């Protein structure tokens, strides 16, 4: 399955509570994504919480964009990526 980085901007900051409510929000995102064959792997959040860089597996950018729309999440850019790590050449 192809892997993508999804860049998002949150003008008011990303504020997911660290409690059961936040857990439910993330679970709902995953459930919605699953209906489109999209899997949220993990995200990186800027210190000011205004930007996220999310790692996703999915069939194509359109499925990821559609999942974001259904979840009410912004999308600035979707970039297909492949892994490169320091052990690649060993």
C-alpha positions as CSV (number, residue, x, y, z in Angstrom):
1,X,0.0,0.0,0.0
2,X,1.4,3.4,-0.8
3,X,2.5,5.8,2.0
4,X,1.8,9.5,2.1
5,X,2.7,12.5,4.2
6,X,-0.4,14.8,4.7
7,X,0.4,18.4,5.8
8,X,-2.3,20.3,7.6
9,X,-2.6,23.8,9.0
10,X,-4.8,24.5,12.0
11,X,-5.2,28.3,12.3
12,X,-6.5,28.0,15.8
13,X,-4.2,25.2,16.8
14,X,-4.8,21.4,17.1
15,X,-6.5,20.8,20.4
16,X,-7.3,17.1,21.0
17,X,-7.9,16.6,24.7
18,X,-5.7,14.0,26.5
19,X,-8.7,12.1,27.9
20,X,-11.6,9.8,26.8
21,X,-13.0,12.6,24.6
22,X,-9.7,12.7,22.7
23,X,-9.6,9.0,22.4
24,X,-13.1,9.0,20.9
25,X,-12.1,11.7,18.4
26,X,-9.1,9.6,17.2
27,X,-11.2,6.4,17.1
28,X,-13.8,8.1,15.0
29,X,-11.2,9.4,12.6
30,X,-9.8,5.8,12.2
31,X,-13.3,4.4,11.7
32,X,-14.1,6.9,9.0
33,X,-10.7,6.3,7.3
34,X,-11.2,2.6,7.3
35,X,-14.3,2.9,5.2
36,X,-12.1,4.3,2.4
37,X,-9.2,1.9,2.9
38,X,-7.1,4.6,4.5
39,X,-4.9,4.0,7.6
40,X,-3.5,6.8,9.8
41,X,-0.1,5.6,11.0
42,X,0.9,8.6,13.2
43,X,1.4,12.3,13.1
44,X,4.0,14.9,14.0
45,X,2.7,18.1,15.6
46,X,4.6,21.5,15.5
47,X,5.4,23.0,18.9
48,X,2.7,25.7,18.5
49,X,0.2,23.0,17.4
50,X,-0.5,25.0,14.2
51,X,0.8,22.3,11.7
52,X,0.7,18.6,11.5
53,X,2.6,16.2,9.3
54,X,0.6,12.9,9.2
55,X,1.8,9.6,7.9
56,X,-0.9,7.7,6.1
57,X,-1.2,4.5,4.1
58,X,-3.9,4.5,1.5
59,X,-4.8,3.5,-2.0
60,X,-4.4,7.0,-3.5
61,X,-4.4,10.7,-2.6
62,X,-8.1,11.1,-3.5
63,X,-9.1,8.5,-0.8
64,X,-7.0,10.3,1.8
65,X,-8.5,13.7,0.8
66,X,-12.0,12.2,0.9
67,X,-11.3,10.8,4.4
68,X,-10.0,14.1,5.6
69,X,-13.1,15.9,4.3
70,X,-15.4,13.4,6.0
71,X,-13.5,13.9,9.2
72,X,-13.6,17.7,8.9
73,X,-9.8,17.9,8.7
74,X,-7.8,20.4,6.5
75,X,-5.4,19.2,3.8
76,X,-2.6,21.5,2.6
77,X,-0.6,18.9,0.7
78,X,-0.4,15.2,0.1
79,X,3.0,13.8,-0.9
80,X,3.7,10.2,-1.7
81,X,6.8,9.0,0.1
82,X,9.0,6.0,0.6
83,X,11.2,5.0,3.5
84,X,14.9,5.8,3.7
85,X,16.7,5.2,7.0
86,X,20.4,5.2,8.0
87,X,20.6,1.4,7.7
88,X,19.4,1.3,4.1
89,X,22.9,0.9,2.7
90,X,24.1,-1.8,5.0
